Amino acid sequence: MKRSSRQTMIKLYAQAVISELQQLGYPNGQAKEVFFRHYRDMKRLFGLEQNVCDFAKMMDEFERAMQKKHDLSDPNSIAVGHLKHLAQAYIHKHKSHKRAGLKRMDGE
Protein backbone atom coordinates (compact mmCIF):
# COMPACT_ATOMS: atom_id res chain seq x y z
CA MET A 1 0.00 0.00 0.00
CA LYS A 2 1.42 3.37 -1.02
CA ARG A 3 1.77 6.05 1.63
CA SER A 4 0.22 9.45 1.10
CA SER A 5 2.49 12.47 1.26
CA ARG A 6 0.90 13.42 4.63
CA GLN A 7 1.66 9.97 6.09
CA THR A 8 5.22 10.20 4.83
CA MET A 9 5.60 13.67 6.37
CA ILE A 10 4.29 12.45 9.74
CA LYS A 11 6.61 9.42 9.67
CA LEU A 12 9.64 11.59 8.87
CA TYR A 13 8.62 14.07 11.59
CA ALA A 14 8.32 11.21 14.12
CA GLN A 15 11.72 9.82 13.17
CA ALA A 16 13.29 13.26 13.51
CA VAL A 17 11.71 13.80 16.95
CA ILE A 18 13.00 10.39 18.11
CA SER A 19 16.45 11.34 16.81
CA GLU A 20 16.29 14.60 18.79
CA LEU A 21 15.29 12.68 21.92
CA GLN A 22 18.40 10.57 21.39
CA GLN A 23 20.43 13.80 21.16
CA LEU A 24 18.92 14.77 24.54
CA GLY A 25 20.40 11.59 26.02
CA TYR A 26 17.71 8.93 25.66
CA PRO A 27 18.90 5.54 24.35
CA ASN A 28 17.16 4.45 21.12
CA GLY A 29 14.57 2.17 22.76
CA GLN A 30 13.78 4.64 25.51
CA ALA A 31 13.52 7.51 23.00
CA LYS A 32 10.85 5.55 21.10
CA GLU A 33 8.98 4.75 24.33
CA VAL A 34 8.98 8.41 25.38
CA PHE A 35 7.86 9.46 21.91
CA PHE A 36 4.93 7.06 21.77
CA ARG A 37 3.93 7.77 25.38
CA HIS A 38 3.51 11.51 24.72
CA TYR A 39 2.97 11.85 20.96
CA ARG A 40 -0.83 11.58 20.73
CA ASP A 41 -1.58 14.01 23.58
CA MET A 42 1.04 16.51 22.48
CA LYS A 43 -0.09 16.34 18.87
CA ARG A 44 -3.64 17.15 20.02
CA LEU A 45 -2.43 20.04 22.15
CA PHE A 46 0.22 21.56 19.91
CA GLY A 47 -0.26 20.04 16.45
CA LEU A 48 2.78 19.33 14.31
CA GLU A 49 3.65 23.00 13.96
CA GLN A 50 6.59 22.83 16.38
CA ASN A 51 9.99 22.20 14.88
CA VAL A 52 11.32 18.76 15.81
CA CYS A 53 13.84 20.12 18.31
CA ASP A 54 11.19 22.05 20.27
CA PHE A 55 8.74 19.12 20.11
CA ALA A 56 11.40 16.75 21.49
CA LYS A 57 12.30 19.23 24.26
CA MET A 58 8.64 19.46 25.27
CA MET A 59 8.40 15.65 25.33
CA ASP A 60 11.52 15.54 27.49
CA GLU A 61 9.99 18.11 29.84
CA PHE A 62 6.76 16.09 30.09
CA GLU A 63 8.72 12.88 30.72
CA ARG A 64 10.86 14.47 33.43
CA ALA A 65 7.75 15.91 35.10
CA MET A 66 6.11 12.47 35.07
CA GLN A 67 9.17 10.79 36.58
CA LYS A 68 9.70 13.44 39.25
CA LYS A 69 8.63 12.37 42.72
CA HIS A 70 6.54 14.71 44.86
CA ASP A 71 8.76 16.59 47.29
CA LEU A 72 6.90 18.00 50.29
CA SER A 73 9.70 20.49 50.99
CA ASP A 74 9.49 21.99 47.47
CA PRO A 75 6.74 24.65 47.26
CA ASN A 76 6.64 24.25 43.45
CA SER A 77 5.91 20.52 43.69
CA ILE A 78 2.26 19.54 43.43
CA ALA A 79 1.02 16.01 44.14
CA VAL A 80 -1.43 14.91 41.44
CA GLY A 81 -1.02 11.12 41.57
CA HIS A 82 -4.37 10.80 43.34
CA LEU A 83 -6.06 12.35 40.26
CA LYS A 84 -4.85 9.65 37.84
CA HIS A 85 -7.99 7.51 38.15
CA LEU A 86 -10.21 10.58 37.55
CA ALA A 87 -8.28 11.47 34.40
CA GLN A 88 -8.55 7.90 33.11
CA ALA A 89 -12.31 7.83 33.80
CA TYR A 90 -12.73 11.13 31.94
CA ILE A 91 -10.76 9.86 28.94
CA HIS A 92 -12.74 6.59 28.87
CA LYS A 93 -16.04 8.49 29.09
CA HIS A 94 -14.97 10.90 26.32
CA LYS A 95 -13.97 8.03 24.01
CA SER A 96 -17.23 6.16 24.58
CA HIS A 97 -19.28 9.30 23.84
CA LYS A 98 -17.28 9.85 20.66
CA ARG A 99 -17.92 6.26 19.54
CA ALA A 100 -21.64 6.57 20.32
CA GLY A 101 -21.82 9.73 18.20
CA LEU A 102 -20.18 7.95 15.27
CA LYS A 103 -22.62 5.05 15.55
CA ARG A 104 -25.58 7.44 15.50
CA MET A 105 -24.21 9.18 12.42
CA ASP A 106 -23.73 5.85 10.64
CA GLY A 107 -27.26 4.75 11.52
CA GLU A 108 -28.90 7.79 9.93
MARVEX-861225 format. One record per atom (N, C-alpha, C): x, y, z; atom name. Coordinates in pm, 1 decimal, always signed. Layout:
<volos>
X|Y|Z|CA $
...
</volos>
This chain:
<volos>
+83.8|-117.1|+0.0|N $
+0.0|+0.0|+0.0|CA $
+89.4|+124.8|+0.0|C $
+61.5|+216.9|-88.1|N $
+142.0|+337.4|-102.3|CA $
+102.2|+440.5|+3.2|C $
+201.8|+502.7|+62.9|N $
+177.1|+605.5|+163.3|CA $
+140.7|+737.4|+95.2|C $
+52.0|+811.1|+159.9|N $
+22.0|+944.5|+110.0|CA $
+136.1|+1037.2|+152.3|C $
+142.2|+1152.7|+91.9|N $
+249.1|+1246.5|+126.3|CA $
+235.3|+1292.7|+271.6|C $
+112.9|+1303.0|+322.0|N $
+90.5|+1341.8|+462.5|CA $
+143.8|+1233.9|+556.4|C $
+115.6|+1107.1|+525.5|N $
+165.9|+997.0|+608.9|CA $
+318.2|+994.5|+608.9|C $
+375.8|+1017.7|+493.5|N $
+521.9|+1020.2|+483.1|CA $
+578.2|+1134.7|+565.8|C $
+514.6|+1251.9|+559.7|N $
+559.7|+1367.3|+636.5|CA $
+553.5|+1337.2|+786.5|C $
+444.4|+1276.8|+832.8|N $
+429.0|+1245.2|+974.1|CA $
+534.3|+1143.5|+1017.7|C $
+560.2|+1043.4|+933.7|N $
+660.8|+942.3|+966.6|CA $
+799.0|+1006.0|+978.1|C $
+833.8|+1092.1|+883.6|N $
+964.4|+1158.8|+887.3|CA $
+975.4|+1251.4|+1007.8|C $
+866.5|+1319.8|+1041.7|N $
+862.2|+1407.4|+1158.7|CA $
+886.4|+1324.7|+1284.5|C $
+817.6|+1209.2|+1295.5|N $
+832.1|+1121.4|+1411.6|CA $
+976.1|+1072.0|+1424.5|C $
+1033.6|+1029.5|+1314.5|N $
+1172.3|+981.6|+1316.8|CA $
+1267.8|+1092.4|+1360.2|C $
+1242.9|+1213.4|+1314.5|N $
+1329.2|+1325.8|+1350.8|CA $
+1314.7|+1360.7|+1499.0|C $
+1192.3|+1353.0|+1552.4|N $
+1171.2|+1380.3|+1695.2|CA $
+1242.6|+1274.5|+1779.4|C $
+1230.9|+1146.8|+1739.2|N $
+1300.1|+1039.1|+1810.8|CA $
+1450.6|+1061.6|+1806.6|C $
+1502.3|+1104.0|+1693.5|N $
+1644.7|+1134.1|+1681.1|CA $
+1684.7|+1247.3|+1775.5|C $
+1601.0|+1348.7|+1786.9|N $
+1628.7|+1460.4|+1878.6|CA $
+1626.1|+1413.9|+2023.7|C $
+1532.3|+1322.6|+2055.7|N $
+1528.6|+1267.9|+2191.9|CA $
+1658.4|+1193.5|+2222.5|C $
+1712.2|+1125.1|+2121.2|N $
+1840.5|+1057.4|+2139.4|CA $
+1951.3|+1159.8|+2163.9|C $
+1944.8|+1273.0|+2095.1|N $
+2043.2|+1379.7|+2116.2|CA $
+2033.2|+1436.0|+2258.2|C $
+1912.8|+1429.1|+2316.4|N $
+1892.4|+1476.7|+2453.5|CA $
+1937.6|+1374.5|+2557.3|C $
+1983.5|+1256.7|+2510.7|N $
+2040.0|+1159.2|+2602.3|CA $
+1961.5|+1031.4|+2621.5|C $
+1848.7|+1016.4|+2554.0|N $
+1770.9|+893.3|+2565.5|CA $
+1830.6|+786.2|+2474.2|C $
+1850.0|+663.6|+2525.4|N $
+1890.3|+554.4|+2435.5|CA $
+1779.4|+529.2|+2333.1|C $
+1810.9|+463.2|+2221.8|N $
+1716.4|+444.6|+2112.0|CA $
+1581.5|+388.6|+2158.2|C $
+1582.7|+278.3|+2231.3|N $
+1457.2|+216.6|+2275.9|CA $
+1377.5|+307.2|+2367.2|C $
+1446.0|+373.8|+2457.5|N $
+1377.9|+463.6|+2550.5|CA $
+1324.6|+587.0|+2477.0|C $
+1397.2|+635.5|+2378.8|N $
+1351.6|+750.9|+2300.3|CA $
+1220.0|+717.7|+2230.5|C $
+1210.0|+597.1|+2175.6|N $
+1085.3|+555.4|+2109.8|CA $
+971.9|+544.6|+2210.9|C $
+1000.8|+487.7|+2328.3|N $
+897.7|+475.5|+2433.0|CA $
+846.2|+611.9|+2475.1|C $
+936.8|+705.6|+2497.9|N $
+898.1|+841.3|+2537.9|CA $
+815.1|+905.4|+2427.0|C $
+859.1|+888.6|+2303.5|N $
+786.3|+946.2|+2190.7|CA $
+642.5|+894.6|+2186.1|C $
+627.0|+762.3|+2188.9|N $
+492.7|+705.8|+2176.8|CA $
+407.2|+730.6|+2300.7|C $
+468.2|+748.3|+2416.5|N $
+392.5|+777.1|+2538.4|CA $
+329.2|+916.8|+2531.3|C $
+398.0|+1012.3|+2469.7|N $
+351.3|+1151.2|+2472.1|CA $
+299.9|+1203.2|+2338.1|C $
+325.7|+1132.5|+2229.4|N $
+296.9|+1185.0|+2096.2|CA $
+150.2|+1223.5|+2076.0|C $
+58.5|+1132.9|+2102.8|N $
-82.8|+1158.3|+2073.5|CA $
-135.5|+1280.4|+2148.2|C $
-108.9|+1286.7|+2279.4|N $
-157.9|+1400.6|+2357.6|CA $
-94.0|+1531.6|+2313.5|C $
+35.5|+1528.6|+2288.5|N $
+103.5|+1651.3|+2248.4|CA $
+62.3|+1695.4|+2108.7|C $
+36.7|+1598.9|+2021.8|N $
-9.3|+1634.3|+1886.7|CA $
-145.4|+1702.4|+1895.2|C $
-232.3|+1651.0|+1983.3|N $
-363.6|+1714.9|+2001.9|CA $
-349.7|+1855.9|+2056.5|C $
-260.2|+1873.6|+2152.0|N $
-243.4|+2004.4|+2214.9|CA $
-172.7|+2105.7|+2125.7|C $
-65.5|+2061.8|+2061.1|N $
+21.5|+2156.4|+1990.6|CA $
+24.2|+2139.7|+1839.6|C $
-34.6|+2030.2|+1788.2|N $
-26.1|+2004.2|+1645.1|CA $
+115.9|+1967.2|+1606.7|C $
+142.9|+1964.5|+1478.6|N $
+277.6|+1933.4|+1431.5|CA $
+347.9|+2060.3|+1383.9|C $
+307.0|+2173.3|+1439.7|N $
+364.9|+2299.7|+1396.5|CA $
+500.9|+2326.5|+1458.4|C $
+530.4|+2262.5|+1572.6|N $
+659.3|+2282.9|+1638.3|CA $
+770.5|+2223.6|+1552.8|C $
+888.3|+2286.3|+1555.4|N $
+999.4|+2220.3|+1488.3|CA $
+1038.1|+2098.8|+1572.5|C $
+1106.9|+2003.3|+1514.4|N $
+1132.2|+1875.6|+1581.5|CA $
+1212.8|+1893.9|+1710.1|C $
+1303.0|+1987.9|+1712.2|N $
+1384.1|+2012.4|+1831.5|CA $
+1295.9|+2058.7|+1947.7|C $
+1208.2|+2154.5|+1922.9|N $
+1118.9|+2204.9|+2027.3|CA $
+1020.4|+2097.9|+2073.2|C $
+968.2|+2018.6|+1977.7|N $
+873.6|+1912.2|+2011.0|CA $
+942.0|+1809.2|+2100.6|C $
+1064.6|+1771.8|+2068.5|N $
+1140.3|+1675.2|+2149.5|CA $
+1169.4|+1732.9|+2288.1|C $
+1203.1|+1860.2|+2296.2|N $
+1229.6|+1922.9|+2426.0|CA $
+1103.5|+1924.2|+2512.8|C $
+988.8|+1949.8|+2451.1|N $
+863.8|+1945.7|+2527.1|CA $
+834.9|+1803.9|+2575.7|C $
+859.4|+1703.7|+2491.4|N $
+840.1|+1565.0|+2533.2|CA $
+931.8|+1531.6|+2649.8|C $
+1056.0|+1577.0|+2640.9|N $
+1151.5|+1554.1|+2748.7|CA $
+1102.7|+1619.7|+2877.9|C $
+1050.9|+1740.2|+2866.5|N $
+999.5|+1810.9|+2984.0|CA $
+881.1|+1735.4|+3045.0|C $
+789.9|+1687.1|+2961.1|N $
+675.9|+1608.5|+3008.6|CA $
+724.3|+1481.5|+3078.7|C $
+820.0|+1413.1|+3016.7|N $
+871.7|+1288.0|+3072.2|CA $
+938.5|+1312.4|+3207.4|C $
+1019.1|+1415.4|+3215.9|N $
+1086.0|+1446.6|+3343.5|CA $
+983.8|+1481.1|+3450.9|C $
+879.7|+1554.8|+3413.1|N $
+775.2|+1590.6|+3509.6|CA $
+701.7|+1465.9|+3558.5|C $
+679.1|+1370.7|+3468.0|N $
+610.5|+1247.5|+3507.2|CA $
+696.6|+1163.0|+3600.6|C $
+827.0|+1162.7|+3579.2|N $
+917.2|+1079.4|+3658.0|CA $
+953.3|+1142.7|+3792.7|C $
+932.2|+1272.9|+3803.5|N $
+970.0|+1343.9|+3925.3|CA $
+877.3|+1304.4|+4040.1|C $
+938.2|+1273.2|+4151.9|N $
+863.0|+1237.2|+4272.1|CA $
+820.3|+1364.1|+4345.4|C $
+705.7|+1357.5|+4409.2|N $
+654.1|+1471.4|+4485.6|CA $
+744.0|+1497.3|+4605.6|C $
+787.8|+1619.2|+4618.9|N $
+875.7|+1659.2|+4728.9|CA $
+800.1|+1757.5|+4817.3|C $
+767.2|+1715.2|+4937.8|N $
+690.1|+1799.9|+5029.5|CA $
+761.5|+1929.5|+5065.9|C $
+895.0|+1929.2|+5062.2|N $
+969.8|+2049.4|+5099.1|CA $
+979.0|+2150.6|+4984.4|C $
+943.1|+2109.9|+4863.2|N $
+949.0|+2198.6|+4746.5|CA $
+812.9|+2265.2|+4725.9|C $
+803.6|+2397.5|+4741.9|N $
+674.3|+2465.0|+4726.1|CA $
+620.8|+2461.6|+4582.1|C $
+707.2|+2432.7|+4484.0|N $
+663.7|+2424.7|+4344.7|CA $
+619.5|+2284.8|+4304.9|C $
+628.1|+2190.4|+4397.0|N $
+590.7|+2052.2|+4369.0|CA $
+445.8|+2029.7|+4409.6|C $
+367.5|+1977.4|+4317.5|N $
+225.5|+1953.7|+4343.1|CA $
+197.3|+1805.5|+4324.1|C $
+138.1|+1743.2|+4423.3|N $
+102.3|+1601.3|+4413.7|CA $
-27.4|+1588.9|+4333.7|C $
-22.9|+1511.4|+4225.2|N $
-143.0|+1491.0|+4144.3|CA $
-168.8|+1342.5|+4118.5|C $
-87.9|+1256.0|+4179.0|N $
-102.2|+1112.4|+4156.8|CA $
-240.5|+1061.2|+4191.6|C $
-303.3|+1122.2|+4292.6|N $
-436.7|+1079.7|+4334.3|CA $
-543.2|+1114.4|+4229.4|C $
-510.1|+1195.7|+4129.8|N $
-605.6|+1234.5|+4025.8|CA $
-599.3|+1143.5|+3903.2|C $
-504.9|+1050.3|+3901.4|N $
-485.3|+965.2|+3784.4|CA $
-611.9|+888.8|+3747.5|C $
-678.5|+829.1|+3845.1|N $
-799.0|+751.5|+3814.8|CA $
-911.2|+840.7|+3760.8|C $
-919.5|+965.2|+3807.4|N $
-1020.7|+1057.7|+3755.1|CA $
-992.2|+1093.8|+3609.7|C $
-866.2|+1114.5|+3577.6|N $
-828.5|+1146.9|+3439.7|CA $
-858.5|+1029.3|+3347.8|C $
-827.8|+908.5|+3392.6|N $
-854.6|+790.4|+3310.7|CA $
-1004.6|+771.1|+3289.3|C $
-1084.8|+795.0|+3393.4|N $
-1230.9|+783.0|+3380.1|CA $
-1283.6|+886.4|+3280.7|C $
-1230.9|+1008.7|+3286.4|N $
-1272.6|+1113.4|+3193.8|CA $
-1238.7|+1075.3|+3050.1|C $
-1118.3|+1025.2|+3029.5|N $
-1075.6|+985.6|+2894.4|CA $
-1163.4|+872.5|+2842.8|C $
-1189.6|+773.2|+2928.1|N $
-1273.5|+659.2|+2887.1|CA $
-1414.5|+707.4|+2851.6|C $
-1469.9|+795.8|+2933.0|N $
-1604.3|+849.3|+2908.6|CA $
-1606.9|+926.8|+2777.1|C $
-1504.4|+1008.3|+2753.5|N $
-1497.3|+1089.6|+2632.1|CA $
-1490.2|+1000.4|+2507.7|C $
-1409.3|+894.8|+2515.0|N $
-1396.8|+803.4|+2401.5|CA $
-1527.2|+731.0|+2373.9|C $
-1598.1|+688.6|+2479.2|N $
-1722.9|+616.1|+2458.1|CA $
-1830.8|+707.7|+2400.6|C $
-1832.5|+834.7|+2441.3|N $
-1928.1|+930.2|+2383.6|CA $
-1896.7|+955.5|+2236.7|C $
-1769.3|+962.6|+2204.2|N $
-1728.1|+985.4|+2066.2|CA $
-1772.2|+867.5|+1979.0|C $
-1751.1|+744.8|+2029.4|N $
-1792.2|+625.9|+1954.2|CA $
-1943.7|+622.2|+1935.2|C $
-2017.9|+657.6|+2040.3|N $
-2163.9|+657.2|+2032.2|CA $
-2211.5|+757.7|+1927.5|C $
-2146.2|+872.5|+1920.6|N $
-2181.7|+973.1|+1820.5|CA $
-2156.8|+924.0|+1679.9|C $
-2048.1|+850.0|+1659.2|N $
-2017.7|+795.3|+1527.2|CA $
-2119.8|+690.4|+1488.7|C $
-2162.5|+608.0|+1583.5|N $
-2262.1|+504.9|+1555.0|CA $
-2393.1|+568.0|+1513.6|C $
-2433.6|+676.4|+1584.6|N $
-2558.0|+743.8|+1549.5|CA $
-2551.1|+803.1|+1408.7|C $
-2436.3|+858.6|+1374.4|N $
-2421.2|+918.0|+1241.8|CA $
-2427.6|+810.7|+1133.1|C $
-2369.7|+693.6|+1160.2|N $
-2373.2|+585.0|+1064.4|CA $
-2513.3|+529.0|+1047.1|C $
-2592.2|+531.6|+1156.1|N $
-2726.4|+475.4|+1152.4|CA $
-2826.5|+562.2|+1080.1|C $
-2795.5|+686.5|+1057.1|N $
-2890.5|+778.7|+993.1|CA $
-2897.0|+758.6|+843.5|C $
</volos>
